[in-house]
Amino acid sequence: MKRLKLYLSIALVVAVIIGAVRFTQDLQDWGKLLTYKPSSAIAKLATNTTMTETGQRLFYVNNPTIEARKSSLNLCKRSEQTIVLGCYVVNRGIFLQSVSDPRLQGVMEVTAAHEMLHVVYQRMSLFEQVQINKQLQAILKQLQNPRILKLVDTYNTQDRLSVNNELHSILGTEVRNLSPELEDHYREYFTERSAIVALSERYEGVFTELRTKAKTLTQQLITQKSALEQLVAQVKQEAAAVESDRVSLQGAIVSNPPHDYSFRIANFNDRVRNYNQLVSQLRAQTDTYNQLVTEHNSLALEEKSLVESLENKSIEQVTR
């Protein structure tokens, strides 16, 4: 009984301390927001991501700014290994990279939501983090998204302590189906979380489509190259046979002119026609192969331009 009372007393003290810290934090937030007015671009990001009043407060109190690529790189020294481009720096603010390419519509919105959720996680008590971490890890065990699983492995290797913090932002903005408990948790910050996930899926789909097309073209190129090589060998073989027949027929005519060579000449002409047909096939298949190469290179350039429009990273980092 005494032990129970002791535990209850400790729990009460902890709750009071947490409450006091939160009251102080809320008071500081209120003071900062008294003079803060978001720009139209920042306000639009909050609206498009369906941030609640609580979500907007945590977003705005960190004075989010939209930065050019070079400035973003300088401000976010430790860039995250994801397509979400931005960072939350404690006591400094939220920095979002400007992305204007229409093919990547939604990147900035997902970035804004992602970084705001870092603020949420950072402000949790240790007890709250432990509880939310259990739920995050439970979802991770069920997750079958290879991109996110690979990303988590990267975090585990590079910065194990950041895994749950990153999971909290990634699952909240990129995974459609979560547990009821997590949905309730994120509902405090977004009125329609699925809208953010849809934006994430949209621009991720741009890269996925490019890679799928490139993979299909690569397989076609392998098949076409093999067929082309076989046809080249066949044309060379037939060219040698034509030349051999020509030399043989010409030698026979010279050595024995009176003989009737009409049958051999007809066969020779048939062989020449067959050879010419093979050459025509070779030209057509070569043109087809070259067109596939051009298309494949075009896709590679398109993906490269998308990557460069985001940030000065390698394709593996940006496309995950």
BELWO-V354716 format. One record per residue. RES is the residue in three letters. OMEGA is omega in radians with two decimals (999 if undefined). D_FIRST is the distance of its C-alpha to the first C-alpha in whole Angstrom. Layout:
RES|OMEGA|D_FIRST / RES|OMEGA|D_FIRST
This chain:
MET|3.13|0 / LYS|-3.14|4 / ARG|3.12|5 / LEU|3.13|5 / LYS|3.13|6 / LEU|3.12|9 / TYR|3.14|10 / LEU|3.13|11 / SER|3.12|12 / ILE|-3.14|14 / ALA|3.13|15 / LEU|3.13|16 / VAL|3.13|18 / VAL|-3.14|20 / ALA|3.13|21 / VAL|-3.14|22 / ILE|3.12|24 / ILE|3.13|26 / GLY|3.14|27 / ALA|3.13|29 / VAL|-3.11|30 / ARG|3.11|31 / PHE|3.12|33 / THR|3.13|35 / GLN|3.12|36 / ASP|3.13|37 / LEU|3.11|39 / GLN|3.11|41 / ASP|-3.12|42 / TRP|3.13|43 / GLY|-3.13|45 / LYS|-3.05|46 / LEU|3.11|47 / LEU|-3.07|49 / THR|-3.08|52 / TYR|3.03|52 / LYS|-3.09|54 / PRO|3.03|54 / SER|-3.13|57 / SER|-3.13|59 / ALA|3.13|58 / ILE|3.13|55 / ALA|3.12|54 / LYS|3.10|56 / LEU|3.13|53 / ALA|-3.14|50 / THR|-3.09|52 / ASN|3.12|53 / THR|3.10|50 / THR|3.12|48 / MET|3.04|46 / THR|3.10|44 / GLU|3.11|43 / THR|3.12|40 / GLY|3.12|42 / GLN|3.14|45 / ARG|-3.13|43 / LEU|3.11|42 / PHE|-3.06|45 / TYR|-3.08|47 / VAL|3.10|45 / ASN|3.02|46 / ASN|-3.09|50 / PRO|3.12|51 / THR|3.09|55 / ILE|-3.00|57 / GLU|2.99|59 / ALA|-3.04|62 / ARG|-3.09|61 / LYS|3.12|62 / SER|3.13|60 / SER|3.13|57 / LEU|-3.14|58 / ASN|-3.10|57 / LEU|3.14|54 / CYS|-3.07|52 / LYS|-3.11|53 / ARG|-3.07|51 / SER|3.09|52 / GLU|-3.10|50 / GLN|3.13|51 / THR|3.11|51 / ILE|3.09|54 / VAL|-2.97|52 / LEU|3.13|53 / GLY|3.10|52 / CYS|3.00|49 / TYR|3.13|46 / VAL|-3.09|46 / VAL|3.13|43 / ASN|3.09|44 / ARG|3.08|48 / GLY|3.13|48 / ILE|-3.13|49 / PHE|-3.08|52 / LEU|3.12|54 / GLN|3.11|57 / SER|3.11|60 / VAL|-3.06|61 / SER|-3.10|64 / ASP|-3.10|65 / PRO|3.12|65 / ARG|-3.09|64 / LEU|3.10|61 / GLN|-3.13|60 / GLY|-3.13|56 / VAL|-3.08|56 / MET|3.11|55 / GLU|-3.14|53 / VAL|3.09|51 / THR|-3.12|50 / ALA|3.14|49 / ALA|-3.14|46 / HIS|-3.08|46 / GLU|3.08|45 / MET|3.12|43 / LEU|3.02|41 / HIS|3.09|41 / VAL|3.12|40 / VAL|-3.08|37 / TYR|-3.11|35 / GLN|-3.11|36 / ARG|3.11|34 / MET|2.99|31 / SER|3.12|28 / LEU|3.13|27 / PHE|-3.14|24 / GLU|3.11|27 / GLN|3.12|29 / VAL|-3.12|27 / GLN|-3.12|26 / ILE|3.13|30 / ASN|3.12|31 / LYS|-3.13|30 / GLN|3.11|32 / LEU|-3.12|35 / GLN|3.11|35 / ALA|3.09|34 / ILE|-3.13|38 / LEU|-3.14|39 / LYS|-3.12|39 / GLN|-3.02|41 / LEU|3.13|43 / GLN|3.12|47 / ASN|-3.05|49 / PRO|-3.13|50 / ARG|-3.12|51 / ILE|3.12|47 / LEU|3.09|46 / LYS|3.13|49 / LEU|3.12|48 / VAL|3.08|44 / ASP|3.12|46 / THR|3.11|48 / TYR|3.12|45 / ASN|-3.12|43 / THR|-3.01|46 / GLN|-3.09|46 / ASP|-3.04|43 / ARG|-3.10|40 / LEU|-3.09|38 / SER|-3.00|40 / VAL|-3.08|39 / ASN|3.07|36 / ASN|3.13|38 / GLU|3.10|41 / LEU|-3.13|40 / HIS|3.12|38 / SER|-3.09|42 / ILE|-3.14|44 / LEU|-3.10|42 / GLY|-3.07|42 / THR|-3.01|46 / GLU|-3.10|47 / VAL|-3.00|45 / ARG|-3.04|46 / ASN|3.13|43 / LEU|3.12|40 / SER|3.10|36 / PRO|-3.13|35 / GLU|3.13|32 / LEU|3.09|35 / GLU|3.08|37 / ASP|3.14|35 / HIS|-3.09|34 / TYR|3.14|38 / ARG|3.09|39 / GLU|-3.04|37 / TYR|3.12|40 / PHE|3.09|43 / THR|-3.14|44 / GLU|-3.09|46 / ARG|-3.11|45 / SER|3.12|48 / ALA|3.12|50 / ILE|3.13|49 / VAL|3.13|49 / ALA|3.09|53 / LEU|3.12|54 / SER|-3.14|53 / GLU|-3.10|54 / ARG|-3.08|57 / TYR|3.03|58 / GLU|3.13|57 / GLY|3.10|59 / VAL|3.12|62 / PHE|-3.14|61 / THR|3.14|60 / GLU|3.12|64 / LEU|-3.12|66 / ARG|3.11|64 / THR|3.11|65 / LYS|-3.13|68 / ALA|3.14|69 / LYS|3.11|67 / THR|3.14|70 / LEU|3.11|73 / THR|3.12|72 / GLN|3.10|72 / GLN|3.12|75 / LEU|3.11|77 / ILE|3.14|76 / THR|-3.13|78 / GLN|-3.13|81 / LYS|3.12|81 / SER|3.13|82 / ALA|3.14|84 / LEU|3.13|86 / GLU|3.10|86 / GLN|-3.14|88 / LEU|3.09|90 / VAL|3.12|91 / ALA|-3.14|92 / GLN|3.12|94 / VAL|3.11|96 / LYS|3.14|97 / GLN|-3.13|98 / GLU|3.11|100 / ALA|3.11|101 / ALA|3.14|102 / ALA|3.11|104 / VAL|-3.13|106 / GLU|3.11|107 / SER|3.12|108 / ASP|-3.13|110 / ARG|-3.13|112 / VAL|-3.13|113 / SER|-3.12|114 / LEU|-3.14|116 / GLN|3.12|118 / GLY|-3.14|119 / ALA|-3.13|120 / ILE|-3.13|122 / VAL|-3.06|124 / SER|-3.09|125 / ASN|-3.05|126 / PRO|-3.06|127 / PRO|-3.05|129 / HIS|3.12|126 / ASP|-3.09|124 / TYR|-3.07|120 / SER|-3.12|119 / PHE|3.14|117 / ARG|3.12|115 / ILE|3.11|115 / ALA|3.10|113 / ASN|3.13|111 / PHE|3.13|110 / ASN|3.07|110 / ASP|-3.13|107 / ARG|3.11|105 / VAL|3.11|106 / ARG|3.11|105 / ASN|3.12|102 / TYR|-3.14|101 / ASN|3.09|101 / GLN|3.11|99 / LEU|3.11|96 / VAL|3.11|97 / SER|3.09|96 / GLN|-3.13|93 / LEU|3.12|92 / ARG|-3.12|92 / ALA|3.14|90 / GLN|3.09|88 / THR|3.10|88 / ASP|3.12|88 / THR|3.13|85 / TYR|-3.13|83 / ASN|3.08|83 / GLN|3.10|82 / LEU|3.11|79 / VAL|3.13|79 / THR|3.14|79 / GLU|3.12|77 / HIS|3.12|74 / ASN|3.11|75 / SER|3.09|75 / LEU|3.12|71 / ALA|3.12|70 / LEU|3.12|72 / GLU|3.11|70 / GLU|3.13|66 / LYS|3.14|67 / SER|3.08|68 / LEU|3.13|65 / VAL|-3.11|63 / GLU|3.11|65 / SER|3.12|65 / LEU|-3.06|61 / GLU|-3.11|61 / ASN|3.13|62 / LYS|3.05|60 / SER|3.13|61 / ILE|-3.10|61 / GLU|-3.12|59 / GLN|-3.03|56 / VAL|-3.10|57 / THR|3.09|58 / ARG|999|55
